[in-house]
Amino acid sequence: MRGIRMLLLSATVLIVLLFLFSLFFSSNAKMQRAGVIDAPASVVFRQLSDTTHWKKWYPWPVSQDLAHGKLVLGEMIKDSAVHYRVLAEDDRLSLTGSFFLTATTDGKSTTLNWSMERHVGLLPWWKVRGLLMDRVYGPTMEKGLTDLKAVAENAAGDTP
């Protein structure tokens, strides 16, 4: 009986310490990627400002229902920024994202900065998931950036 009581007390203390330790971590997770696309900012902006183009390069499913993450475009600044949200039934799975475009001095290429941020909440296991977000989803985000580069460069080649 004494052993079981000691085991329960130890488990309780460990859980409380884990929760207190997790308070030092941010309840927001963020990841960023950047790249240079050999296409004018106007061509890249066209790919970003219309969700029908996203199916060609966005690495996650483009959906319009909350169960699978509804993609909603937000504020757009012509040829320089696009903000979006992915809304989900569970708020911890929702995220906000931004693309910032900077044209090179000759106007033939565009530097693209893509960032995504997700509020993961206060629970320790969600914070651990937030800490691992870049490691887990970063390669997929890089693939999306590579695919966007190919699509935009192909579109720039088709433009007279």
ZIKA-V365705 format. One record per residue. N is the residue number from 1. SS is DSSP state (H for helix, E for strand, C for the rest). PHI is phi as a letter, one per 30 degrees, with the letter a starting at -180 (NA if undefined). NEAR is the number of other ideal C-beta (glycine too) atoms within 12 Angstrom. Layout:
BEGIN
n = [N	N]
ss = [SS	SS]
phi = [PHI	PHI]
near = [NEAR	NEAR]
END
This chain:
BEGIN
n = [1	2	3	4	5	6	7	8	9	10	11	12	13	14	15	16	17	18	19	20	21	22	23	24	25	26	27	28	29	30	31	32	33	34	35	36	37	38	39	40	41	42	43	44	45	46	47	48	49	50	51	52	53	54	55	56	57	58	59	60	61	62	63	64	65	66	67	68	69	70	71	72	73	74	75	76	77	78	79	80	81	82	83	84	85	86	87	88	89	90	91	92	93	94	95	96	97	98	99	100	101	102	103	104	105	106	107	108	109	110	111	112	113	114	115	116	117	118	119	120	121	122	123	124	125	126	127	128	129	130	131	132	133	134	135	136	137	138	139	140	141	142	143	144	145	146	147	148	149	150	151	152	153	154	155	156	157	158	159	160]
ss = [C	H	H	H	H	H	H	H	H	H	H	H	H	H	H	H	H	H	H	H	H	H	C	C	C	C	C	E	E	E	E	E	E	E	E	E	E	C	C	C	H	H	H	H	H	H	H	H	C	C	H	H	H	H	C	C	C	C	C	C	C	C	E	C	C	H	H	H	C	E	E	E	E	E	E	E	E	C	C	C	E	E	E	E	E	E	E	C	C	C	H	H	H	C	E	E	E	E	E	E	E	E	E	C	C	C	C	C	C	E	E	E	E	E	E	E	E	E	E	C	C	C	C	H	H	H	H	H	H	H	H	H	H	H	H	H	H	H	H	H	H	H	H	H	H	H	H	H	H	H	H	H	H	H	H	H	H	H	C	C]
phi = [NA	d	d	d	d	d	d	d	d	d	d	d	d	d	d	d	d	d	d	d	d	d	d	d	c	d	c	b	c	b	b	b	b	b	a	c	c	d	a	d	e	d	d	d	e	e	d	d	d	b	d	d	d	d	d	d	b	d	d	c	e	c	b	b	b	d	d	c	j	d	d	b	d	c	d	b	c	e	i	b	a	b	c	b	b	c	c	b	e	c	e	d	c	d	a	c	b	b	c	c	c	b	d	d	d	d	i	c	b	b	d	c	c	c	b	b	b	b	d	c	j	c	d	e	d	d	d	d	d	d	d	c	e	d	d	d	c	e	d	d	d	d	d	d	d	d	d	d	e	d	d	d	d	d	d	d	d	d	d	d]
near = [7	8	9	10	11	12	13	14	14	14	14	14	14	15	17	15	15	19	20	14	14	24	15	14	25	20	23	23	31	25	31	23	30	22	30	24	38	25	35	26	35	23	32	46	31	28	39	44	27	19	25	16	25	30	20	22	33	32	23	24	18	24	20	18	15	18	13	17	26	22	31	24	27	20	18	21	18	16	25	24	26	36	24	32	26	33	26	23	15	18	19	23	25	25	33	26	36	29	43	28	37	24	25	18	10	10	18	21	24	36	25	40	25	38	28	34	25	35	26	29	23	19	19	24	18	26	27	21	24	32	23	18	31	22	15	16	26	22	16	23	33	21	20	32	34	22	25	39	31	22	27	36	27	21	27	26	15	12	16	5]
END
